[in-house]
Amino acid sequence: MSISLSSLILLPIWINMSQIQQGGPDEKEKTTALKDLLSRIDLDELMKKDEPPLDFPDTLEGFEYAFNEKGQLRHIKTGEPFVFNYREDLHRWNQKRYEALGEIITKYVYDLLEKDCNLKKIFIPVDATESEPKSFIFMSEDALTNPQKLMVLIHGSGVVRAGQWARKLIINEDLDSGTQIPFIKRAMDEGYGVIVLNPNENCIEVEKPKTHVQSSSDSSDEPVEKRERKDKVSKETKKRRDFYEKYRNPQREKEMMQLYIRENGSPEEHTVYVWDHFIAKSAAENVFFVAHSYGGLAFVELMIQREADVKSKVTAVALTDSVHNVWHQEAGKTIREWMRENCCNWVSSSEPLDTSVESMLPDCPRVSAGCSERKCFGGENWE
C-alpha cells in the first residue's frame, strides 16, 4: 500500500487531534485550532512542496525550441512539437513552464510585427508621463494618412496580446494559424493602412511592498500584562501561519499587485481610447474591423459609445466567434440594424464555409467558418 506525501505530512496532526479529543474540556480550544488548520490546508497546494523550482529560461533557445521555416515550433534537438507534460504528475509546474514559454512567444510576435511587418510600436496613453504605466499598439506607416482604407485588428480575451489570435495555435500549429501576421501582410499588399490593437494589456504588475505590522505594545495604553499576553498569542499565531505557509507555498512566489493603465484599464476602454486618438483621426474614407471573440464585444461597446462616428467611418466588420450580446450590452435598435447590414460573424461549425448558421440574437448574420473551434480559432488556454 502506497502512502502519499500529503498523508505523511497530515498524519501527525490527525494523531495529535485524536490525543487531544481524549482529553478533558481544557483541550477543546486546541482541538478547534487544529480543525481550523486542517480546514485551511489545500492538499493540491500542499503538493507544491515536491515541485522543482519555478525557474524557467527567458529565451526560446533556453527552452531548446525554435520556429522552423514553416513557422512551426519544434525542439532544436529532436524536431518534435512542444510537449506540455514535460514532467509527469506535476500539472501546475507544467502549466507554469507553458506560461513562461508563452511570454517569450508574445515578445517574439512583437518583434515580428516590427521587423517582418514593418509596423511601428506606439505607446499609450499618448500623453503619458515617463513614470506612469503604459501600453502600446502597432500601426503601419500610413495608418493615419492612407486616404482610402484602414484595417483594424482586435484579438480576444485571455493571455493573447497584439498580433496574436490564439497562443495555443501558435504553439501547436504554426505562426500563420495563431497570429494576425497573414491578415496584416495581405491587408498591406492590398493597399490598406493597418492598426493592431492590444486590448489585454491593461496593467503592469509590480511586486507588492511588504507591510510592516506595528506591534500592539508600541501604541497601546493597555496594562502591561494584557499587552504581553496579546503579543504572545500574536507570535504563536504567526508561527502557526508560517508553518502552514511553508507547505502551502514552498516556492515563495512573489506577491504582485496591478497598476492599471490610464484610460486603458479594460478591453472596452482600450478600444474606445484607440478610436478617439487614432482611428477617428485617420484620413481613411473606409475603415474595416476584424475582431475575434471578446474583440467583438469590445467593438459593440465602441458602437454604443460612439455610434454616429462609427457609422460615418466604418464600412464593414468581420467577426470571428464573437461573444458580443446586443441584449446584455443594451445595444439600441439603430445599432442592431446597422450591424445586420455591415457585420458578419463567422462561427465555429462543421457546416461548409459561409453556410448560414441560425442565431438567437437579432443582430448580424452568422455563417460557418468551415471548421471546429479547435481548428479555427484555438482559444486562449492550453487545455
N, C-alpha and C positions, 0 to 999 in steps of 0.2 A: 504494500500500500504506500503510495507516494503522499508526502505532506508538502503543501505549498509554503512558500516563504512567508506569505501573509499569515498563514495559520501558526507558524512558528513564532512570529512576532506577537500575535494576539494571545497565544497560549498562556503566557504569564499573567496577562490581565484577567483572563477568564478564571484562572486558578485563584488569583487574588480576590476576585469578586466572590467566588464560592466560599472562601475562608471568611470573608467579611460578613456574608449573609448568615453564616452560622453563629456570628457573634450577637451581642445584645443591641439595645436601642442606640447606644453611643456610636455604633458603626454605620448607622443609616446615612449619615452625611457623606461618609467616604463612598458608600455604595452609589449614592446619587451622583457623586463626582465622576466615578468610574463609568457609570452608564452614560453620562453626558459625553465623556471622552470617546466611548465606543460609538455613540450615535454620530459623532463628527468625523469618524475615520472612514474615508473612502478607499475601499480595497484597490480600486484601479489606480488611484493616486499613490497608494502605498507601494505599489509595484514599481513606481519610478525609482525606488532605491537601487534596483538592479540595472537601471539603464546605463548605457555608455554615455559619456559626456556629450552634451548637445553642442558640439564644436564641429562646424562644417566648413568646407572650403568656400572661398568667395569668388572663385572663377570656374568657368566650365572646365578648364584644363585641370583644375584641382579635383573636380568630380570625375575626371577622366572621361568626359563626354565632349562631343563636338558635333556641329551640324555638317552633314556631307553635302555634296554638290546638288542633291535633290532637296535640300532643306530639311532632311530627317535627322533627328537627334540620335546619335549612335555612340556606343562605347569605343573609345580610341583603340583599345587593345583587341577586344573581341568582335567589334562590329555589331553587337547586339543592341536592341532597343532598351530604353530606360526600364529598370526593374524597381518597382515600388517596394516590394517586400524584400529589401536588402538584408534585413535581419529578421528571422522568424520569431513570431510571438512578441514582437516589440512594435506594435502598431503606432503608438504615439511617437516613438523615435523615428520610425519610417516616415510618418507624416511631417515631422519637423525637418527631416532631411529633404523631403519633397518640396516643402515650403521654401527652404534655403535655396534650392535649385531654381524654384520659381522666381525668386527675387533676382537671381542672376540673369534669367531669361528676360525679365522685364527690362533690365538695363541693356541687354543685348538688342532687344527690339527697338528701344530708344535710339541706340546707335545706328541701326539700320534705317530708321526714319530720317535721320540726319544725313548719313553717308550714302545710302543706297537710293533713297527717295528725294534727297536734296531739300528736305523740309527744314524750316527754322524753328528752334525752340523759343517760345515767347512766354516770359514769366508773368504771372498774375498773382494778386491784383496789379494793374498797370501802374498804380501809384504807391506800391508797397515800399515801406522803409527797409533799410538794409537788415534790420534785426527781426522783422516780423515774419511769421510763417508764409511760405509762398507755394504756389502750384505752377503748372505750366501747360501749354497746349503746343501743337505743332501746326505750322502753316507753310504753304508754298510761297515762293517769292511774289507771285501775282495774286495771292488770295484776296487782297483788298482792292487791287487795281484792275483785275480782269473785268472788262465791261460786259461780258456776255453771260458766263455761267460759273457757279461756285458749288462745289460738293462738300457737304459737312458730314462727318462720320461720328457716330456716338455708340460706344460699346455698352455692354450690360453691367450687371452688378457683380459684387464679389471681389476677387483678387486681381482681376484683369485691369490693365492700365492702358494709356494711349497706345494705339497701334495694334492692340490685341482684340480678337473676338473671344477666344477660349484658350486658356493655358493648357488644358487637357489635350486639345487637338495639336497644339504646338509640340508638346512632349511626345504624344503617342502617334501622331500622324506626320505632319510637317509644317513648315512655316507658312506655306501658301494656304493650308486649311485653317490654321488658327490665328493668323494675323490679318490686318487690314491692308497689307502691302500690295496684293494684287489689285484691290479696288483703287488704291492711291495711284499706282502706276498707270492703270487703264484710264482713270479719270484725267490724269495729266497728259497722257498720249492723245486724248480726245479734246484737249483744249480747256479743261476745267481748272480753275483755281481750287485749292484743297485746304480745308481746316479740319484737324483731328482733335476732338475734344478729349478731356481727361477727367471724366466726372467722378471717379472713385478716389481721386487724390484730394481728399477733403481736409486732412490734418497732417501734422507731423507728430511723431512720437518721441518723447524725451524721458529720460529716467526720472522717476518720481523722487523728489527730495526727501531725505529722511527727516522725520519729525521728532523733535525732542520732547519727550513727555516729562513734564515737571513733577518732581516728587511731591506727594501730598504734604510732607513735612516742611517743604520750602515755603508754603504760603497759607498754612492753616493755623487757626487760633485754638484748635482742639487741645485738650490735655495731652501731655507727652505720652502717657501710657496708651491712650487711644490711638494716637498717631503711629506709635511703634507697632501696635497690633495690626493696624491697617497696612503699613508698609510691609510687614511680614507676610500678610495674606497676598498682597500685590506681587511680592517677589516669588512666592510659591506658585501663583497663577501664571506668571511669566515663565517660570521654569517648566511647568506642565505644557504651556503653549509652545515653547521652544522644542521640547521633546517631541511633541506632535508634529511640528513643522519639519523637524529633521527627517521624518518619514514621509510626510505629505509632499514636501518639495525639496528633495535632496539635491537637485540640480541648482537650487538657489537662483532661478531665473530672475532677471531684474524686473522690478515693479515699474511699469511705464505709465505715463499719463499723456493724454492727447491735447495738442494745441490746434484748434480749428483755424482754417484759413479764411480770412475775412471775405464775406460775400460769396464764398465757395464751399460752404460747410456741408453741402449735400449735393447729389447729382442734379437735382432740380435747380438749386441756387446757381450751380456752376453753369448749367445750360443757359439760364437767363442772363447770367453775367457775360458769357461769351457772345450771346446775341447782342446785348446792349453795346458792348465795347468793340466788337469786331464785325460780326455778320451784318448787323443793321447798317454799319458804316461802309460796307463793301460796295464797290461800284457795279457788281454783277446785277444784270437785269433779271436773271433767273437763278434761284438758289434751290438746290436739291439736297435732301437729307437721306442718309441711310442710317437706321437706328435699330440696334438689336436688343431684345429682351427689355430690361429696365430702361434702356435708352428710349424706347417707345413711350414709356410713361413720362419720362423727362420731357420729351417733345410735346406731348399733350399738355403738360403743365405749362410749358412755354406758350402754347397757343392760348391757354386760359388767361395767362397774364399779359400777353402781347398780341391779342387776336388780330387787330386791324393791321399791325405791322407785318405779322407773319403772312397774312392773306395777300398783302400787297407785294411781297417779295419772294415767297416760296412757291415754286411751280409744282413740285411733286415730292412725295415722301415714300421711300421703300422701307417697310418694317420687316423684321425677321423675328418670329416668335415673340412678338411684343407682349408685354404683360400689362399694358395700359388698360384702364377700365373707365369708360366715359361716365358711368353712373357714380362709382365711388369717387372719381375726381371731379364730379359735378360739372362736366363739360356741357355748355349750353347747346341749344338746338342749332344755332348757326355754325358752331364748331363741328357738330356731328355731320351736318350737311356738307360742309367743306371737306371733311375727311372722306366722306363717301365718294367725292369727285376727284380728290387729289392724293389719296393714300391707298396703299395696298399692303396687306400683311401676309408675307409668305411664312407658313407654319409647318412644323414637322408633321409629316404624313406619308403613309405608304402609297398614297394615290400618285398618279403620274404628275409631273411638274405642271404647275399652273392650273390644275383641276380645282374647280370651286369647292371650298370647304364651308360647311354650314357654320354660322356664327350666332351666338346668343345675344350679341350686342348690336345695336343699330348704328354702327359707325362705318369703318372702312371695310371693303371686301377682303375676305380671307381666301387664300389659294394655297395649294400644296407646294412645298419646297422640293418635293420629289424624293425625300429621304427621311429616315428616322432622326430624332433629336440627336442621338449619339453621333451619327454620321454627319448631320448637317451643321449643328451649332455647338456640339461638345458640351459645354457647361463650365461652371466656374470651379467645381470641386472635383477632387480626384475620383471619388467613388460614386 
